[in-house]
Amino acid sequence: MSAALIAFATTFALVAAVELPDKTFVATLVLTTRFRPKAVFAGVSAAFAVQALIAVGFGSVLTFLPETLVSVAVGVMFGLGAAMLLREGFRAVPSEEDATQDAARGGTPVSFVRAALTSFGVLFAAEWGDASQLATAGLVARSAQPLAVGLGSFAALVTVAGIAVLLGRKIRSRLRPRLLQRIAGFVFAGFSLVALGSAVVG
């Protein structure tokens, strides 16, 4: 199996696992209850494309740094991602559920373009500094496969958004978001330790 394919598969699996219980998934669910699904999907997909490019660009810059410094940077990024995921996973009150319920009560018909632009804005803002963005940048720096990682990240984000749009609120009762967040948080913590260990050994 080629390095590019491994990078793609690794990125897809990691980002998908992180995003299923994340605010991105919940935000897409909420938007779908208010706007037409096709408009929401178009808007969030465009937002993911832009954010994936930003993450890949940042990760590519890191590849020009000394290997030890890159390992430290990657370790810090995964560490931040782990902290965010574990904080959400062990939080007592799931406020996202309240937000979803509130959004489901209303729903004013709007044009396709306006719904898509609204969805783009919400998801573009939500992805800044998100765990998946940090993971994408870190994987680019670690694997030196920007195209494969970028495509893997984008594919995972769009897949998660598609699940949210197609299944809507029903999927919330079948998932245990907090358990997924905890698992993903510990995985991120492991990646962080490995990267920081490489920096110390190097």
C-alpha positions in Angstrom: 0.0 0.0 0.0 1.4 3.4 -1.0 2.3 6.1 1.5 -0.3 8.4 0.0 -3.1 5.8 0.3 -2.1 5.1 3.9 -2.2 8.8 4.7 -5.6 9.2 3.0 -7.1 6.2 4.9 -5.6 7.3 8.3 -6.8 10.8 7.9 -10.3 9.8 6.8 -10.7 7.4 9.8 -9.3 9.8 12.3 -11.3 12.9 11.2 -14.5 10.9 10.8 -14.2 9.5 14.3 -13.5 13.0 15.7 -16.3 14.7 13.8 -19.1 12.3 14.5 -19.5 13.5 18.1 -18.3 17.0 17.4 -20.0 20.4 17.1 -19.7 20.1 13.3 -22.0 17.1 13.2 -24.4 18.8 15.6 -24.4 22.1 13.8 -25.2 20.3 10.5 -28.1 18.5 12.2 -29.4 21.8 13.5 -29.1 23.5 10.1 -30.9 20.6 8.5 -33.9 21.1 10.7 -34.1 24.7 9.6 -33.1 24.7 5.9 -33.4 22.5 2.9 -31.0 19.5 3.2 -29.4 20.1 -0.3 -28.6 23.7 0.6 -27.1 22.8 3.9 -25.0 20.1 2.3 -23.7 22.4 -0.4 -22.8 25.1 2.2 -21.1 22.9 4.7 -19.2 21.1 1.9 -17.8 24.4 0.6 -16.8 25.4 4.2 -15.0 22.1 4.7 -13.1 22.5 1.4 -11.8 25.9 2.4 -10.9 24.8 5.9 -9.2 21.6 4.7 -7.0 23.8 2.4 -6.1 26.1 5.3 -5.2 23.1 7.5 -3.1 21.5 4.7 -1.4 24.8 4.1 -0.5 25.2 7.8 0.7 21.6 8.0 2.8 22.1 4.8 4.6 25.1 6.3 5.5 22.9 9.3 7.4 20.5 7.0 10.0 23.1 6.3 10.9 23.3 10.0 13.6 21.1 11.7 12.2 17.6 12.4 12.5 18.0 16.2 10.5 21.2 16.1 7.9 19.6 13.8 7.5 16.8 16.3 6.9 19.3 19.1 4.4 21.2 17.0 2.5 18.1 16.0 2.5 16.9 19.6 1.1 20.2 20.8 -1.6 20.2 18.2 -2.7 16.7 19.0 -2.5 17.6 22.7 -4.8 20.5 22.2 -7.2 18.3 20.2 -7.1 15.7 23.0 -7.9 18.3 25.6 -10.8 19.7 23.7 -12.3 16.3 23.0 -11.9 15.0 26.5 -13.3 18.2 28.0 -16.4 17.8 25.8 -16.6 14.0 26.4 -16.6 14.4 30.2 -18.7 17.5 30.4 -21.8 17.0 32.6 -24.4 18.8 30.6 -24.8 18.2 26.8 -25.8 21.7 25.7 -25.8 20.6 22.1 -28.9 18.6 22.6 -30.7 21.7 23.9 -29.5 23.7 20.9 -30.8 21.0 18.5 -34.2 20.9 20.2 -34.5 24.7 20.1 -33.7 24.8 16.4 -36.2 22.1 15.7 -39.1 24.2 16.9 -38.9 26.7 14.2 -37.9 26.8 10.5 -38.5 29.8 8.2 -38.4 28.9 4.5 -35.4 30.7 2.8 -33.8 30.6 -0.6 -31.3 27.9 -1.5 -28.5 30.5 -1.8 -29.2 32.1 1.6 -29.5 28.7 3.3 -26.2 27.6 1.7 -24.4 30.8 2.7 -25.7 30.5 6.2 -24.5 26.9 6.4 -21.2 27.9 5.0 -20.7 30.7 7.6 -21.7 28.5 10.5 -19.5 25.6 9.7 -16.6 27.8 8.5 -16.5 29.5 11.9 -17.1 26.2 13.8 -14.0 24.5 12.1 -11.5 27.2 13.2 -9.2 25.6 15.7 -11.3 22.4 15.7 -9.8 19.0 16.6 -10.1 17.8 13.0 -8.3 20.9 11.6 -5.5 20.4 14.1 -5.3 16.7 13.2 -5.2 17.5 9.5 -2.3 20.0 9.9 -0.5 17.5 12.2 -0.9 14.6 9.8 0.4 16.7 6.9 3.4 17.7 8.8 4.0 14.1 9.9 3.4 12.3 6.6 4.5 14.9 4.1 1.5 13.9 2.0 -0.5 17.1 1.8 -2.8 16.1 -1.1 -3.7 12.7 0.4 -4.3 14.1 3.9 -6.3 17.0 2.5 -8.5 14.8 0.4 -8.9 12.3 3.3 -9.9 15.1 5.7 -12.3 16.7 3.2 -13.9 13.3 2.4 -14.4 12.5 6.0 -15.9 15.9 6.8 -18.3 15.6 3.8 -19.2 12.0 4.8 -20.1 13.1 8.3 -22.1 16.0 7.0 -23.9 13.7 4.6 -24.9 11.4 7.5 -26.2 14.3 9.5 -28.2 15.6 6.5 -29.6 12.3 5.5 -30.5 10.9 8.8 -31.3 14.1 10.6 -32.1 14.1 14.3 -32.9 10.3 14.4 -29.2 9.5 14.5 -28.8 11.3 17.8 -30.6 8.6 19.6 -28.4 5.8 18.1 -25.0 7.3 18.9 -23.2 7.9 22.2 -21.4 11.2 21.3 -19.7 11.5 24.6 -18.2 8.0 24.4 -16.9 8.7 20.9 -15.4 12.0 22.1 -13.6 10.3 25.0 -12.2 7.6 22.7 -11.1 10.1 20.1 -9.6 12.3 22.9 -7.5 9.4 24.2 -6.4 8.5 20.7 -5.3 12.1 20.2 -3.4 12.1 23.5 -1.6 9.0 22.3 -0.6 10.7 19.1 0.6 13.7 21.1 2.8 11.5 23.3 4.3 9.7 20.4 5.1 12.9 18.6 6.6 14.5 21.7 8.5 11.3 22.4 10.0 11.5 18.9 11.2 15.0 19.6 12.9 14.0 22.8 14.5 11.0 21.3 15.5 13.0 18.2 
